[in-house]
């Protein structure tokens, strides 16, 4: 069994990646219902959390039907990150996850996210302080390194483990790659073969099918796999992977009726939580993957993403199964 301290995640946990404007409460619960073992909030600016900025506090809310769940934060200021750690118990999260991997320019330019990969001494100080203040396990999500010439992830993992990090998720790309090119899991495999590393290591990057997940599990020996973009509009991927791992048989794809049913459930939850306008707008990235890819798609899809009326959207969704 894979554990983060005393949190049991099962024999081979599947993690839902933190994705900005995607992995909100509504989406997380649906993925949980379809087999995700560990959920993450959208990533939260540590300074905004301390300032009690409304958006940050909303993102930090966690609920019983999501557990276990990690709250992910980013920032490069020791005092602010430590203050978040000292307040983490108020969020009811099970794990505090620090993002040292976000490649976005505005985050990096503030000395946060993947920027920290350029300064391992700073990373060590940041993490040591956070771990000392947190009442719950602290984990890290990061990348292979800053660029092709500075893939320092082996050193990073050992430093993180030594200062008390309980698990590390590694996106198998450098910061320079962003999300382009092919993810290289070779170094993740080397870390798992390092006898000095004893904390759970989760792999992330380019897992877009049941077959690839199972192949990478065996090839690289990771303790679990984090799935991000492949889960958007496709929460069934978690159930399908688990079924294959337990039976060595492929589970059939969801029917058109099931796709529409889950899509509507997601939409209703989003609107209830965020209000009609915001709830509808934030559903738009999910539709393309949810909707059946049949002859009706090119006619109905453009109408759905333009609509701001929930009844109209529901009626349009119903057309896929009539």
N, C-alpha and C positions, 0 to 999 in steps of 0.2 A: 504493500500500500504506500502511496505517496502522501507525505504529510508536510505541511508548512507549520512547524512547531507541533501543536496538538490539533490542527485542523486537517481532518482526514478527507482526501480528495479522490479516493478510489485507486484502482490499480494503474490506470493510465488516463489522467484527467485531460479533458478538453476545455480550454479557456476561451472565453469570448474577449477579443481584444478591445481595449478602450479606443473609441473612434469619435472624434469631435462631431457633434450634431448628428450622430448616428446611434451610439450606444446609450441612449437614455433609458429611463425606467421601463417604458412600454416595450421597447425592443429587447431589453435584458430579460424581462420576465418570459417573453415568448421563446427566447433561446434557452432559458432555463427549463421551460416545459418540454423542449425538444432535446434535452440531454446535455446542455452545457454544465460543466461541473464547477467552474469558478468564473464569476463575472467581475467586470471592472467598470467603474464610473467613467464618464468622459473625463479628460484630464483637466485639472483645476489649477489655476494660478494660485500659488501659495499666498501671495500678498493680498489677492482679492478675498481669499477665504478669511484671512485674519481681519481684514477691513469689513467683513460681513457684507460684502457686495452681494446683491440679491441673486444674480446669476450663479455665482460661485456656491452660495448656500443651497440653491435649488439642485445644482449638480451633485452636491455632497450628500443629499438625502438618500438614505438606503432603507430598505424595507425587509420584513421578515421573509417574504416569499422570494427574496433574491439570494439569501444566504447559502453558502459563504460568498461574500462580496468584498472586493478591494476598492478603496478610494485612491485614485491616482492623482498625484500632485506634481507640479514642476516649479522650479525656481533655483536660484543660485546664491541666495543669501542665507547664511547659516542661522542667524537669529530668527528669521521669518520661518524657515523650514522647521526649526526646533519648536517654535511656538505652535505651528500646526500640529506637530507630533504631540505636544502636551495637551491639545484640545481634541484629539482624534476620537476619544471615547464618546464625545457628544454626538458624533455622527452615526454611531452604532455599526460602523464598518468592522469587518473582521480582520482586515489586513490594510496596512498603509503601503502603497506602492509609489516609488519615486521614478519619474520619467527622466532618464538620461539618454533618450534616443530620438526625440522629436527633431526632424531635420528642417522644419519651417524657419525661414530666414528671420522673421520677427521674433521668434522664440530664441533662436541661437544668438542673435545680436544683443539680447538682454542677458547673455551669460547663462542661459538655461538649456534644458533639453540636451541635444547631442553635443553642445559646446563643452560640456563637462568632460567629455572624452579626451579633450585636449589638455586637461589639467588633472591628472590622477591624484595629486596631493590634495587639491581642493575637494575632489570627490570623496576622498577618505575622510577629510574633516567634516564635510557636510553629513555624510552617512553616520559617522560615529556620534555626532551630536543628536541626530534624529533618533537613532536607535536608543540612546540613553534616556530620551524623553518619552518615547512611545510606550503605551501600555499594551499594544497589540503587535504582532509580527510585522516587520518591515521587509519589503521586497523591492527589487529594482527591475525595470525594463530598459534595455539599452540596445546598442548595435555593435557590429564587429569592430568599428573604429571610425575615425574621422574620414579617412580616404584609403585608397589602395595601399599607400605607403605607410600607413599607421594603424594597422589592424592589431590593436592591443587588447583584445577581449580576453585572452587567456590571463594576462596580468590583472585586468580589471576584475574578473570573477574572483580571483584569489584574494585581492585586496578587499572586495566587498564581503566575502565570506569571513575574513579575519576580523572585520569590524562589526560583525553581527547581523549581516543580511541573511534572511531565512530562505530565499529562493531568488533565482535570476531568470528572466525571460530575455532571450536574445533574438532580435530581428536580424536575419542573416544577410544584411546589407550594410554598407558604410553610409555615413551621413551624405557623402558626395553623391551617392547613387539615388538618394531619396527613395522612390518606390519603383525606379526603373531598373532595367537589366535583370539578370537572373540572380535569385538569392543563392548564396553559397553557404551551405550548411557544414562544410568540411571542418571549420574551426569549432563549431558546436560539438561535433563528434569527438574532436581532440580533447575538449574540456571534459566531456563525459568519460573519457578514457583516462583522465588524470586521477591517480589514486588519492591525491591530496584534496580533491573537490568532493565534498560529501553533502552539500545542499542540493535540493532539486533544481534541475536545469530544464527549462521549457524552451522549445524552438518555435520560431515564428517567421513567416515569409513564404509566399507562393503556395500555401496549402489550399488548393482549390478543388480537390476531389477526394473521395474515399480512398482511391488507390494510392494517391501520393502521400496521404497521411500515414497509411499503413506501411508504405515503402520506407518513408523517412523514420518512422518509429523503429523499424528493424535496422536500417542502415546506420543511423546515428546514435541510437540508444538513449534518446532523450526521455525524460521522466513524464513528459506530457507535451501537448502541442497547443499553441494559441492560434485561433482562427479569427481573421478580421474581415477583409472585403468579401471573401467567399460566403460569409454568413448573411450579407445584406440581402434581404428579400428571400433568403434561403436558410431559415433556421433548421430545416430538415437535415442539413449536413451533419449536425452533431449526432442525431439519431442513427443516420445511415452509417457513420463511422463506427459507432458503438456496436451496431448490429453485426457489421462485418468482422470486427475484432472478436466478438463472442461466438460467431457461427461460421465464419469464413464464407458467408454468402451475402450477396448484394441485396439490399432492401430496395423495393421498387420505388420509383420517384412518386411524389405526391400527385394525386389526381387534380384535374382542373378545379373541381369543386373544393378540394382541400386547400389549394392555393388561394382561392378567392375567400374562403371562410377565414383563414388565418390573416389574410391581408385586411379584411374588414374588421376583425378583432383588434388588430394593431392600430388601425385608423381610429376606432372608437376610443381605445385607451389613450391614444395620443391627444385627441380632442378633449377628453375629460380632464386630462392632466394639465394641458397647456392652453386650453381655450380653442375655439373654432379656427380662427385665422392661423395662429402659430402652429396648432396641432396639424392642420392640413398642409401647411407649407413644409413642415419638417418631415412629413411622410413622403414627399416627392422623391427623394433619392432611393426609396425602397421599391417603388412600383415596378420599375423595369424588370427586376428579377422575380418579383412575386407573380406577375401576370403570365398566364399561359402564352407560349410562343406559337400562336396559331394565326389563321387568316384574319382574325378580328383585331389583332394587336395594333397594326398600323392605323386603323381607323379609330379605335377607342382610346389608346394610350395618349395621344396628343390632347384629347378632350379632358382626360382625367388630370393631367398635370397643369392644365390651364384653369381648372375649376376651383372655386373657393367655397363651394356649397356642398355640405356633407351628404345631403340627400341625393343630389345629382351624381356625386361620386359613387355612392352605393348603388344607384341605378345603373350606372355605367359598368361597374364591376359585375353586376348581375348578368349583363349581356354576354359575358364570357362563358356562362354555363347554361344559357338558354338555347 
